[in-house]
């Protein structure tokens, strides 16, 4: 069951109980799944997504996803 959905520009992150899936939309092909996190040892409470990370080593391909539960945070 989906717990949280958040979006930024043409990206969305969908959080389930213990993993996150990221999708992006392209006008020509629609929604594409581009990332699935490994299964976490705890239940996700919060998600943040930034699709416009400046100055990263991958240029336009840099994205940032953070998931948290209590005091645990994974980027």
Backbone as a chain_set.jsonl record, in Angstrom:
{"seq": "XXXXXXXXXXXXXXXXXXXXXXXXXXXXXXXXXXXXXXXXXXXXXXXXXXXXXXXXXXXXXXXXXXXXXXXXXXX", "coords": {"N": [[0.83, -1.167, 0.0], [0.535, 2.246, -0.799], [2.177, 4.793, 0.97], [3.156, 7.459, 0.957], [3.282, 10.125, -1.386], [5.299, 12.248, -3.255], [6.286, 15.088, -5.206], [8.388, 16.74, -7.661], [9.039, 19.039, -10.097], [9.194, 17.218, -13.043], [9.184, 14.749, -11.794], [8.244, 12.087, -9.546], [8.136, 10.657, -6.286], [7.32, 7.672, -4.802], [6.422, 6.333, -1.838], [6.409, 3.303, -0.205], [5.807, 0.983, 2.485], [8.463, 0.085, 3.199], [10.225, 0.772, 1.13], [11.171, 2.909, -1.663], [9.995, 4.187, -4.765], [10.945, 5.841, -7.7], [9.689, 7.907, -10.283], [9.667, 9.377, -13.553], [8.275, 11.723, -15.862], [7.924, 11.86, -19.35], [7.117, 13.731, -22.192], [6.874, 12.337, -24.603], [6.78, 9.583, -23.978], [5.454, 9.141, -21.565], [4.979, 8.152, -18.097], [7.871, 6.842, -16.505], [9.525, 4.316, -14.713], [12.353, 4.882, -12.78], [13.993, 4.421, -10.615], [14.402, 2.259, -7.85], [14.487, 1.85, -4.457], [16.572, -0.049, -2.182], [15.184, -2.524, 0.094], [14.232, -1.258, 3.213], [15.104, -1.35, 6.741], [13.229, -0.301, 8.406], [10.025, 1.372, 8.811], [8.941, 3.778, 6.491], [8.447, 7.175, 7.22], [8.585, 9.787, 6.264], [9.228, 11.606, 3.188], [11.351, 13.256, 0.886], [11.973, 15.032, -2.127], [14.139, 16.246, -4.596], [14.47, 17.415, -7.702], [16.175, 19.059, -9.036], [19.125, 19.304, -8.534], [21.89, 21.225, -8.025], [25.195, 21.541, -9.374], [26.138, 18.931, -9.129], [27.985, 15.854, -9.745], [26.937, 14.463, -11.893], [25.631, 16.231, -13.493], [22.766, 17.192, -15.27], [21.519, 14.854, -14.552], [21.503, 14.469, -11.842], [19.719, 13.819, -8.917], [17.919, 14.134, -5.814], [16.816, 12.172, -3.194], [15.305, 11.768, -0.122], [14.604, 9.725, 2.645], [12.901, 9.123, 5.7], [12.583, 7.98, 9.091], [11.58, 8.457, 12.237], [14.481, 9.265, 13.859], [16.18, 8.404, 11.911], [17.688, 8.883, 8.766], [17.966, 8.525, 5.278], [19.731, 9.23, 2.339]], "CA": [[0.0, 0.0, 0.0], [1.28, 3.493, -0.889], [2.106, 5.601, 2.189], [3.437, 8.867, 0.683], [3.662, 10.517, -2.744], [5.738, 13.642, -3.357], [6.761, 15.383, -6.549], [9.169, 17.941, -7.946], [9.14, 19.179, -11.55], [8.571, 16.093, -13.742], [9.51, 13.548, -11.037], [7.512, 11.775, -8.32], [8.64, 9.574, -5.444], [6.216, 6.943, -4.174], [6.946, 5.566, -0.707], [5.649, 2.202, 0.366], [6.213, 0.833, 3.879], [9.896, -0.071, 3.413], [11.033, 1.132, -0.036], [10.715, 4.056, -2.445], [10.119, 4.079, -6.218], [10.916, 7.149, -8.353], [9.228, 7.925, -11.667], [9.706, 10.661, -14.239], [7.375, 11.757, -17.008], [8.389, 12.459, -20.592], [5.962, 13.974, -23.053], [6.774, 11.351, -25.684], [6.568, 8.205, -23.537], [4.69, 9.053, -20.322], [5.702, 7.869, -16.856], [8.877, 5.774, -16.546], [10.157, 4.017, -13.433], [13.788, 5.075, -12.964], [14.765, 4.04, -9.429], [13.751, 1.58, -6.731], [15.437, 1.726, -3.35], [16.581, -1.362, -1.512], [14.247, -2.64, 1.221], [14.775, -0.678, 4.435], [14.815, -2.104, 7.965], [12.222, 0.416, 9.173], [8.9, 1.89, 8.026], [9.16, 5.153, 6.057], [7.49, 8.162, 7.719], [8.669, 11.029, 5.492], [9.989, 11.552, 1.935], [11.605, 14.535, 0.218], [12.511, 14.836, -3.474], [14.607, 17.447, -5.288], [14.856, 17.008, -9.052], [17.068, 20.072, -9.605], [20.317, 19.421, -7.697], [22.886, 21.996, -8.764], [26.608, 21.307, -9.114], [26.476, 17.527, -8.91], [28.92, 15.264, -10.7], [26.216, 13.902, -13.04], [24.98, 17.303, -14.247], [21.302, 17.181, -15.277], [21.006, 13.576, -14.083], [21.53, 14.419, -10.382], [18.458, 13.964, -8.189], [18.093, 13.838, -4.4], [15.657, 11.619, -2.513], [15.569, 11.476, 1.285], [13.532, 9.042, 3.37], [13.162, 9.198, 7.13], [11.714, 7.376, 10.089], [12.117, 8.884, 13.532], [15.74, 10.003, 13.716], [16.954, 7.801, 10.83], [17.518, 9.516, 7.453], [18.802, 7.976, 4.2], [19.694, 10.025, 1.107]], "C": [[0.888, 1.249, 0.0], [1.07, 4.298, 0.392], [2.241, 7.095, 1.901], [3.754, 9.029, -0.8], [4.126, 11.96, -2.677], [6.318, 13.851, -4.747], [7.574, 16.646, -6.614], [9.447, 17.96, -9.436], [8.48, 17.976, -12.216], [8.889, 14.746, -13.079], [8.52, 13.353, -9.901], [8.241, 10.648, -7.601], [7.435, 8.97, -4.735], [6.807, 6.062, -3.082], [5.934, 4.51, -0.289], [6.159, 2.019, 1.793], [7.739, 0.835, 4.036], [10.756, 0.139, 2.172], [10.38, 2.276, -0.786], [10.943, 3.764, -3.921], [10.013, 5.486, -6.801], [10.532, 6.989, -9.819], [9.472, 9.308, -12.243], [8.786, 10.577, -15.448], [8.074, 12.452, -18.163], [7.171, 12.626, -21.486], [5.775, 12.875, -24.092], [6.403, 9.949, -25.209], [5.747, 8.059, -22.262], [5.573, 8.746, -19.13], [6.642, 6.679, -17.024], [9.43, 5.57, -15.148], [11.661, 4.108, -13.637], [14.622, 4.65, -11.756], [13.867, 3.31, -8.452], [14.79, 1.397, -5.643], [15.493, 0.283, -2.875], [15.563, -1.351, -0.366], [14.935, -2.121, 2.482], [14.368, -1.511, 5.642], [13.731, -1.466, 8.81], [11.161, 0.973, 8.234], [9.127, 3.375, 7.74], [8.039, 6.053, 6.574], [7.442, 9.415, 6.856], [9.532, 10.826, 4.257], [10.172, 12.973, 1.421], [12.29, 14.232, -1.108], [12.932, 16.183, -4.039], [15.153, 17.015, -6.636], [15.821, 17.987, -9.708], [18.257, 20.297, -8.681], [21.405, 20.094, -8.515], [24.307, 21.566, -8.377], [26.998, 19.872, -8.851], [27.356, 16.978, -10.009], [28.24, 14.725, -11.952], [25.472, 14.96, -13.851], [23.472, 17.233, -14.135], [20.712, 15.881, -14.746], [21.033, 13.443, -12.563], [20.149, 14.672, -9.811], [18.746, 13.634, -6.73], [16.778, 13.341, -3.837], [16.092, 11.321, -1.09], [14.363, 10.782, 1.874], [13.906, 9.028, 4.838], [12.134, 8.426, 7.915], [12.313, 7.719, 11.441], [13.356, 9.728, 13.323], [16.631, 9.428, 12.622], [16.641, 8.493, 9.512], [18.466, 8.848, 6.467], [18.616, 8.845, 2.979], [19.925, 9.111, -0.068]], "O": [[1.884, 1.299, 0.722], [-0.06, 4.468, 0.85], [1.546, 7.911, 2.506], [4.412, 8.178, -1.399], [3.436, 12.809, -2.111], [6.783, 12.907, -5.386], [7.476, 17.516, -5.748], [10.021, 17.016, -9.98], [7.298, 17.73, -11.974], [8.863, 13.711, -13.746], [8.007, 14.326, -9.348], [8.877, 9.799, -8.226], [6.63, 9.686, -4.139], [7.594, 5.158, -3.361], [4.762, 4.802, -0.053], [6.906, 2.876, 2.265], [8.259, 1.52, 4.917], [11.915, -0.277, 2.159], [9.205, 2.582, -0.586], [11.954, 3.168, -4.294], [9.107, 6.241, -6.447], [10.983, 6.07, -10.503], [9.484, 10.298, -11.512], [8.547, 9.497, -15.987], [8.726, 13.482, -17.992], [6.298, 11.76, -21.528], [4.644, 12.521, -24.424], [5.776, 9.196, -25.954], [5.375, 6.94, -21.91], [6.769, 9.039, -19.139], [6.277, 5.653, -17.598], [9.77, 6.538, -14.466], [12.199, 3.491, -14.556], [15.842, 4.532, -11.868], [12.714, 3.691, -8.247], [15.862, 0.844, -5.892], [14.584, -0.506, -3.131], [15.137, -0.286, 0.083], [16.069, -2.492, 2.782], [13.41, -2.282, 5.582], [13.343, -2.027, 9.834], [11.363, 1.041, 7.022], [9.466, 4.139, 8.644], [6.856, 5.759, 6.405], [6.389, 10.04, 6.724], [10.444, 9.998, 4.252], [9.259, 13.795, 1.508], [13.085, 13.298, -1.209], [12.175, 17.151, -3.973], [16.174, 16.333, -6.71], [16.244, 17.757, -10.84], [18.387, 21.374, -8.1], [21.797, 19.597, -9.57], [24.586, 21.267, -7.216], [28.109, 19.622, -8.384], [27.461, 17.568, -11.083], [28.899, 14.545, -12.976], [24.758, 14.624, -14.796], [22.938, 17.215, -13.026], [19.505, 15.815, -14.51], [20.627, 12.407, -12.036], [19.486, 15.639, -10.185], [19.711, 12.929, -6.435], [15.746, 13.997, -3.978], [17.129, 10.695, -0.871], [13.227, 11.193, 1.639], [15.083, 8.932, 5.187], [10.994, 8.238, 7.491], [13.432, 7.311, 11.751], [13.3, 10.78, 12.687], [17.741, 9.921, 12.423], [15.474, 8.675, 9.167], [19.637, 8.628, 6.78], [17.487, 9.169, 2.608], [19.936, 9.566, -1.212]]}, "num_chains": 1, "name": "protein.A"}
